Amino acid sequence: MRKRLEMLRIEHRDLDAAIDALSAAGSIDQLQIARLKKRKLKLKDQIALIEDYLIPDIIA
């Protein structure tokens, strides 16, 4: 589970870099950028779910 979490974090970071590169290059392909951002948000949700599973809330 921790390995999967690390892989998702790496992919999230890579997507962030790709989005920045496309934006900096003045890419007019806004649809591609939007798709990458959508994928990045999905990864963020998956990361949050796994983190919640690995670190459960403790009611004190």
C-alpha positions as CSV (number, residue, x, y, z in Angstrom):
1,M,0.0,0.0,0.0
2,R,2.9,2.4,0.8
3,K,4.5,1.6,-2.5
4,R,1.3,2.4,-4.3
5,L,1.1,5.7,-2.4
6,E,4.7,6.6,-3.4
7,M,4.0,5.7,-7.1
8,L,0.9,8.0,-7.1
9,R,2.9,10.8,-5.5
10,I,5.6,10.5,-8.2
11,E,3.0,10.5,-11.0
12,H,1.3,13.5,-9.4
13,R,4.6,15.4,-9.4
14,D,5.3,14.4,-13.0
15,L,1.9,15.7,-14.1
16,D,2.6,18.9,-12.3
17,A,5.9,19.3,-14.2
18,A,4.2,18.4,-17.5
19,I,1.4,21.0,-16.9
20,D,4.0,23.7,-16.1
21,A,6.1,22.8,-19.1
22,L,3.1,23.0,-21.5
23,S,2.0,26.3,-20.0
24,A,5.5,27.8,-20.1
25,A,5.9,26.7,-23.7
26,G,2.8,28.7,-24.6
27,S,1.0,25.6,-25.7
28,I,-2.4,26.4,-27.3
29,D,-3.6,22.9,-26.6
30,Q,-5.8,23.8,-23.6
31,L,-7.7,20.6,-23.9
32,Q,-4.6,18.6,-23.2
33,I,-3.7,20.8,-20.3
34,A,-7.3,20.4,-18.9
35,R,-7.0,16.6,-19.2
36,L,-3.7,16.6,-17.3
37,K,-5.2,18.8,-14.6
38,K,-8.2,16.5,-14.3
39,R,-5.9,13.4,-14.0
40,K,-3.8,15.2,-11.4
41,L,-7.0,15.9,-9.3
42,K,-7.9,12.2,-9.5
43,L,-4.5,11.2,-8.3
44,K,-4.7,13.7,-5.4
45,D,-8.0,12.1,-4.4
46,Q,-6.5,8.6,-4.5
47,I,-3.5,9.8,-2.5
48,A,-5.8,11.2,0.2
49,L,-7.8,8.0,0.4
50,I,-4.7,5.9,0.8
51,E,-3.2,8.3,3.4
52,D,-6.5,8.2,5.4
53,Y,-6.4,4.4,5.3
54,L,-2.8,4.2,6.4
55,I,-3.1,6.9,9.1
56,P,-6.5,6.4,10.7
57,D,-8.2,9.1,12.8
58,I,-7.8,8.6,16.5
59,I,-10.5,10.1,18.7
60,A,-8.9,11.2,21.9
